[in-house]
Amino acid sequence: MIKAGIMRYFSINEFKCSHCGLVKMDTDFLYKLDNLRKDFGKPIIISSGYRCPQHNEVVSSTGLDGPHTTGKACDILVSGHDAYDLLKLVVNHGFKGIGINQKGPSRFIHLDMIDSDLRPWLWSY
């Protein structure tokens, strides 16, 4: 359950699964994201937060148990200079997975806090 007052810059509705409407976000992840937003100094638009396993299997190659299904991941719509500025901050805020898509019309940065032997990790789409 998400503690009241944990987020200053986001609404919990921004993290709802677009398939089922559930929100099972990790409190520590949201706390780090909110602090990232504070330091970034500009609005951050969430394009994908929590995903139920069924939805994730349809939209992601990570299948039924990808990072978004843990509540410890989100995708942020950002491009250009703002993407560069955001990337300068994310490592220092404790994010361990950073995926970058800066081509085409839907430019975003994926952030997660998945604990794994493979993390920290940086990849492009």
DAMOGI-V709420 format. One record per residue. N is the residue number from 1. PHI is phi in radians with two decimals (* if undefined). Layout:
# DAMOGI-V709420
n->(N | N)
phi->(PHI | PHI)
This chain:
# DAMOGI-V709420
n->(1 | 2 | 3 | 4 | 5 | 6 | 7 | 8 | 9 | 10 | 11 | 12 | 13 | 14 | 15 | 16 | 17 | 18 | 19 | 20 | 21 | 22 | 23 | 24 | 25 | 26 | 27 | 28 | 29 | 30 | 31 | 32 | 33 | 34 | 35 | 36 | 37 | 38 | 39 | 40 | 41 | 42 | 43 | 44 | 45 | 46 | 47 | 48 | 49 | 50 | 51 | 52 | 53 | 54 | 55 | 56 | 57 | 58 | 59 | 60 | 61 | 62 | 63 | 64 | 65 | 66 | 67 | 68 | 69 | 70 | 71 | 72 | 73 | 74 | 75 | 76 | 77 | 78 | 79 | 80 | 81 | 82 | 83 | 84 | 85 | 86 | 87 | 88 | 89 | 90 | 91 | 92 | 93 | 94 | 95 | 96 | 97 | 98 | 99 | 100 | 101 | 102 | 103 | 104 | 105 | 106 | 107 | 108 | 109 | 110 | 111 | 112 | 113 | 114 | 115 | 116 | 117 | 118 | 119 | 120 | 121 | 122 | 123 | 124 | 125)
phi->(* | -1.57 | -1.24 | -1.10 | 1.45 | -1.22 | -2.00 | -1.69 | -1.99 | -2.27 | -1.81 | -1.04 | -1.09 | -1.19 | -1.90 | -1.16 | -1.14 | -1.29 | -1.57 | -2.03 | 1.48 | -1.26 | -2.29 | -2.18 | -1.48 | -1.33 | -1.07 | -1.10 | -1.07 | -1.10 | -1.08 | -1.12 | -1.14 | -1.13 | -1.19 | -1.06 | -1.05 | -1.03 | -1.25 | -1.18 | 1.38 | -2.43 | -1.02 | -2.07 | -1.76 | -1.50 | -1.68 | -2.73 | -1.99 | -1.21 | -2.27 | -1.14 | -0.95 | -1.12 | -1.19 | -1.07 | -1.10 | -1.35 | -1.77 | -2.41 | -1.27 | -1.42 | 1.24 | -1.27 | -2.32 | -1.27 | -0.95 | -1.14 | -1.28 | -1.57 | 1.36 | -1.99 | -2.69 | -2.76 | -1.96 | -2.05 | -1.32 | -2.85 | -2.64 | 1.06 | -1.08 | -1.10 | -1.09 | -1.07 | -1.09 | -1.14 | -1.07 | -1.09 | -1.68 | -1.11 | -1.11 | -1.21 | -1.68 | 1.60 | -1.36 | -1.84 | -2.11 | -2.32 | -1.93 | -2.17 | -2.20 | -2.16 | -2.33 | 1.34 | -1.33 | -1.87 | -1.65 | -2.64 | -2.19 | -1.59 | -2.21 | -2.59 | -2.20 | -1.30 | -1.52 | -2.86 | -1.13 | -1.53 | -1.90 | -1.29 | -2.61 | -2.25 | -2.54 | -2.10 | -1.71)
